[in-house]
Amino acid sequence: MILQRIGILGGTFDPIHEGHLHLARLAKEQAQLDFVLLLPMADPAHRDVLGDAAHRLQMCRLAIEGEKDILLSDAGLQSGVRYTTDTLRLIRQQYPDSQLFFIIGADKLPTLPYWHDAQALFALCSFLCFPRPGIYTQDAMQKAIQAGAAVSLLQDVPPTPHSSTLIRARTALYEDAPGLNKKVLCYMAEKGLYREDLLPRIRPLMNAHRFRHTLGVVKSAVHLAALHGLPVQKAALAALLHDIAKGMPQPELAQLAEHYQLVDPENTLMIGAVLHGPVGAWLAKKDFNVTDEEVLNAIRFHTTGRENMTLFEMAVFVADAIEEGREDYPGLEKIRWLAERSLPCAVLCSIEGTIRYIQQADGRELDASTLNTERYLRSILTQQEKQWMCASIP
């Protein structure tokens, strides 16, 4: 009988990054494995875990989409499983006709003979060891072998520039960390992983409908930012805060806007639909310590737009217009179709719809910024974008 050769790469994957996947691919090639199992661990005895197990499992699932030689196991997340030996026994039950190769770093070698139920562990698997910078492996490897472990050393493993610790640190600052699969990055941003949870502070500022809308805008903004190569974590932050002033009474909005000179009253409609953007940006800076001007501008102009809008501002503007919870309105599907192709087109289509609605059905005066934005966007469209504007959606 030919036994399957299965590699097992365990870890917290908190979160998973490209360095983990590169190691799995390299081990598969060098050890001639049939495939490698990613094994997220629930609560390793030797370290703290920040990410919820379900989130870490889902991020692993997203990271290996399209990887035919890297599979995912939840054996390390089963109740009652705490030690590596317990986990490998479960995997052995799932793959009875196999040889198991547990992949570890050189920093784990010195303690390997002292792992829980070590002799049973050594009977269950062999070990593939990858070097760690500054760790001398030969002595530790020899001692592990003398203790009964079968250990092989992986060759030519370059040190990874990526680190889960650094990724968490950058995410806490609303920065997009390198080394993350784009789907994993979007998942982290949408779920608010590894950064301050703003939802408990935002929720009291709005009613249930507005809160659901906000969550929908976060999802859409994250998608559009990733699609168009824009900062994903910053998009999530702007979307979270874009409507924090929406629930304020109009007189209070007008008073704040005038008192703190947030708008030019001569050229701004002093109504809630317009004022909640600039007042929201002011609150984001004052109460939520947001200092990034691009985020503040995205909040400030998410209803009116402005001349010289950045693509980032456009992404938040469009996300507000097309989030999945929006009730259908004329032109919604066209805006969604355009958003996948061109943010300027999607903003222009949305603004044109707003202008038509106000002129035909509402009769209100139009805000000057909205009209200026329309003229600006028309002036910058490429020929291809003009064709998309005129196209009928499939």
GILIN-V40813 format. One record per residue. N is the residue number from 0. PSI is psi in whole degrees, 0 to 359 (none if undefined). OMEGA is omega in whole degrees, -180 to 180 (NA if undefined). Layout:
[[N | PSI | OMEGA] [N | PSI | OMEGA]]
This chain:
[[0 | 132 | 176] [1 | 120 | -179] [2 | 141 | 173] [3 | 139 | 176] [4 | 110 | -173] [5 | 122 | 173] [6 | 148 | 179] [7 | 117 | 178] [8 | 101 | 180] [9 | 158 | 178] [10 | 172 | 175] [11 | 330 | -178] [12 | 62 | -167] [13 | 61 | 6] [14 | 174 | 175] [15 | 144 | 179] [16 | 178 | -174] [17 | 330 | 178] [18 | 321 | 177] [19 | 315 | -177] [20 | 322 | 178] [21 | 318 | 179] [22 | 318 | 179] [23 | 317 | 180] [24 | 318 | -179] [25 | 317 | 179] [26 | 320 | 179] [27 | 317 | -178] [28 | 310 | -175] [29 | 322 | -177] [30 | 5 | 179] [31 | 51 | 180] [32 | 153 | 175] [33 | 321 | 175] [34 | 170 | 178] [35 | 133 | 175] [36 | 125 | 168] [37 | 134 | -173] [38 | 84 | 176] [39 | 137 | -178] [40 | 142 | -176] [41 | 304 | -174] [42 | 75 | -178] [43 | 142 | -176] [44 | 339 | -170] [45 | 1 | -178] [46 | 159 | 177] [47 | 150 | 177] [48 | 130 | -179] [49 | 322 | -175] [50 | 138 | 176] [51 | 142 | -175] [52 | 319 | -179] [53 | 321 | 178] [54 | 317 | -179] [55 | 322 | 177] [56 | 316 | -180] [57 | 322 | 177] [58 | 322 | 175] [59 | 319 | -180] [60 | 317 | 179] [61 | 321 | -175] [62 | 330 | -175] [63 | 9 | 175] [64 | 126 | -178] [65 | 355 | 178] [66 | 102 | -175] [67 | 341 | -177] [68 | 6 | 176] [69 | 119 | -179] [70 | 172 | -176] [71 | 136 | 176] [72 | 138 | 175] [73 | 17 | -178] [74 | 326 | -179] [75 | 354 | -179] [76 | 3 | -179] [77 | 147 | 179] [78 | 140 | 180] [79 | 354 | 180] [80 | 117 | -180] [81 | 326 | -175] [82 | 157 | -180] [83 | 322 | 179] [84 | 316 | 179] [85 | 316 | -177] [86 | 315 | -178] [87 | 329 | 175] [88 | 321 | 177] [89 | 316 | 180] [90 | 321 | 177] [91 | 323 | 177] [92 | 324 | -180] [93 | 328 | -179] [94 | 74 | -174] [95 | 327 | -178] [96 | 68 | -175] [97 | 159 | 167] [98 | 130 | -178] [99 | 136 | 179] [100 | 109 | -177] [101 | 125 | -175] [102 | 123 | -178] [103 | 160 | 174] [104 | 157 | -179] [105 | 335 | 179] [106 | 342 | 179] [107 | 344 | -175] [108 | 315 | -177] [109 | 331 | -178] [110 | 355 | -175] [111 | 317 | 180] [112 | 346 | -176] [113 | 6 | 177] [114 | 156 | -178] [115 | 129 | 178] [116 | 51 | -170] [117 | 318 | -176] [118 | 321 | 176] [119 | 321 | 178] [120 | 315 | -179] [121 | 331 | 178] [122 | 336 | -177] [123 | 330 | -172] [124 | 162 | 165] [125 | 171 | -176] [126 | 136 | 171] [127 | 120 | -173] [128 | 130 | 176] [129 | 144 | -176] [130 | 154 | 173] [131 | 141 | 179] [132 | 130 | 176] [133 | 2 | -179] [134 | 121 | 177] [135 | 121 | -169] [136 | 335 | -168] [137 | 311 | -179] [138 | 314 | -179] [139 | 322 | 179] [140 | 317 | 180] [141 | 319 | 179] [142 | 322 | 178] [143 | 319 | 179] [144 | 319 | 178] [145 | 331 | 179] [146 | 352 | 176] [147 | 0 | -179] [148 | 143 | 172] [149 | 112 | -172] [150 | 131 | 173] [151 | 148 | -178] [152 | 125 | 174] [153 | 142 | -174] [154 | 153 | 172] [155 | 49 | 177] [156 | 106 | -179] [157 | 144 | 176] [158 | 136 | -179] [159 | 138 | 176] [160 | 355 | -174] [161 | 148 | -178] [162 | 132 | 177] [163 | 324 | 179] [164 | 314 | 180] [165 | 324 | 178] [166 | 316 | 179] [167 | 320 | -180] [168 | 317 | -180] [169 | 324 | 179] [170 | 323 | 179] [171 | 337 | 178] [172 | 12 | -178] [173 | 40 | 175] [174 | 147 | 176] [175 | 112 | -178] [176 | 141 | 176] [177 | 160 | 177] [178 | 2 | 180] [179 | 136 | 168] [180 | 140 | -175] [181 | 322 | 179] [182 | 325 | 177] [183 | 316 | 178] [184 | 314 | -180] [185 | 319 | 179] [186 | 315 | 179] [187 | 316 | -178] [188 | 316 | -178] [189 | 321 | -178] [190 | 353 | 179] [191 | 32 | -177] [192 | 144 | 173] [193 | 22 | 173] [194 | 169 | -178] [195 | 133 | 178] [196 | 105 | -178] [197 | 347 | -174] [198 | 317 | 179] [199 | 334 | 178] [200 | 332 | -178] [201 | 323 | -173] [202 | 317 | -179] [203 | 347 | -176] [204 | 355 | -175] [205 | 161 | 178] [206 | 176 | -175] [207 | 320 | 180] [208 | 315 | -179] [209 | 325 | 179] [210 | 317 | 177] [211 | 319 | 177] [212 | 316 | -179] [213 | 315 | 178] [214 | 323 | 177] [215 | 322 | 179] [216 | 322 | 176] [217 | 312 | -179] [218 | 314 | -179] [219 | 320 | -179] [220 | 319 | 178] [221 | 315 | 179] [222 | 312 | -177] [223 | 322 | 179] [224 | 315 | 179] [225 | 319 | -178] [226 | 321 | -173] [227 | 14 | 174] [228 | 36 | -179] [229 | 164 | -179] [230 | 117 | -173] [231 | 313 | -178] [232 | 321 | 177] [233 | 324 | 178] [234 | 320 | 178] [235 | 318 | -180] [236 | 313 | 180] [237 | 319 | 180] [238 | 320 | 179] [239 | 323 | -172] [240 | 0 | -169] [241 | 332 | -176] [242 | 24 | -176] [243 | 342 | 178] [244 | 1 | -174] [245 | 327 | -176] [246 | 358 | -180] [247 | 144 | 174] [248 | 148 | -177] [249 | 318 | 179] [250 | 323 | 179] [251 | 319 | 177] [252 | 314 | -179] [253 | 319 | -180] [254 | 315 | 180] [255 | 317 | -179] [256 | 320 | -180] [257 | 315 | -175] [258 | 318 | -177] [259 | 10 | 177] [260 | 50 | -178] [261 | 341 | 179] [262 | 167 | 172] [263 | 105 | -174] [264 | 339 | 180] [265 | 334 | -176] [266 | 19 | -178] [267 | 134 | 173] [268 | 121 | -176] [269 | 62 | 178] [270 | 160 | -175] [271 | 322 | -178] [272 | 332 | 179] [273 | 317 | -171] [274 | 336 | -176] [275 | 341 | 176] [276 | 300 | 179] [277 | 321 | 178] [278 | 322 | 177] [279 | 319 | 178] [280 | 320 | 177] [281 | 316 | 178] [282 | 322 | 180] [283 | 321 | 179] [284 | 318 | -175] [285 | 314 | -172] [286 | 337 | -177] [287 | 6 | 175] [288 | 33 | 176] [289 | 124 | -180] [290 | 351 | -179] [291 | 115 | -175] [292 | 329 | 179] [293 | 320 | 176] [294 | 314 | -179] [295 | 320 | 178] [296 | 324 | 178] [297 | 322 | 176] [298 | 315 | -174] [299 | 321 | -172] [300 | 24 | -173] [301 | 351 | 176] [302 | 328 | -176] [303 | 334 | -169] [304 | 184 | 177] [305 | 163 | 172] [306 | 146 | 179] [307 | 32 | 174] [308 | 140 | 173] [309 | 161 | 176] [310 | 326 | 178] [311 | 313 | 177] [312 | 320 | 179] [313 | 321 | -179] [314 | 317 | 180] [315 | 319 | 177] [316 | 311 | -177] [317 | 320 | 179] [318 | 321 | 178] [319 | 326 | -176] [320 | 332 | -169] [321 | 2 | -175] [322 | 151 | -167] [323 | 340 | 180] [324 | 356 | -180] [325 | 132 | 172] [326 | 145 | -175] [327 | 139 | 176] [328 | 160 | -177] [329 | 125 | 177] [330 | 356 | -176] [331 | 312 | -178] [332 | 328 | 177] [333 | 319 | 178] [334 | 317 | 179] [335 | 320 | 179] [336 | 316 | 180] [337 | 325 | -177] [338 | 331 | 178] [339 | 347 | -175] [340 | 318 | -174] [341 | 120 | 177] [342 | 319 | 176] [343 | 319 | 178] [344 | 316 | -178] [345 | 318 | 178] [346 | 315 | -179] [347 | 316 | 179] [348 | 319 | 178] [349 | 315 | -178] [350 | 320 | 177] [351 | 320 | 178] [352 | 320 | 179] [353 | 316 | -180] [354 | 315 | 179] [355 | 316 | -178] [356 | 314 | -177] [357 | 320 | -178] [358 | 321 | -173] [359 | 320 | -171] [360 | 330 | -171] [361 | 317 | 179] [362 | 0 | 180] [363 | 163 | 174] [364 | 147 | 179] [365 | 143 | 177] [366 | 139 | -177] [367 | 324 | -179] [368 | 322 | -179] [369 | 316 | 179] [370 | 320 | 178] [371 | 323 | 179] [372 | 318 | 179] [373 | 313 | -179] [374 | 318 | -179] [375 | 313 | -177] [376 | 321 | 177] [377 | 327 | -175] [378 | 343 | -175] [379 | 355 | -177] [380 | 139 | 173] [381 | 172 | 178] [382 | 319 | 178] [383 | 318 | -180] [384 | 324 | 177] [385 | 323 | 177] [386 | 320 | 177] [387 | 321 | -180] [388 | 327 | -177] [389 | 349 | -174] [390 | 151 | 170] [391 | 133 | -178] [392 | 147 | -179] [393 | none | NA]]
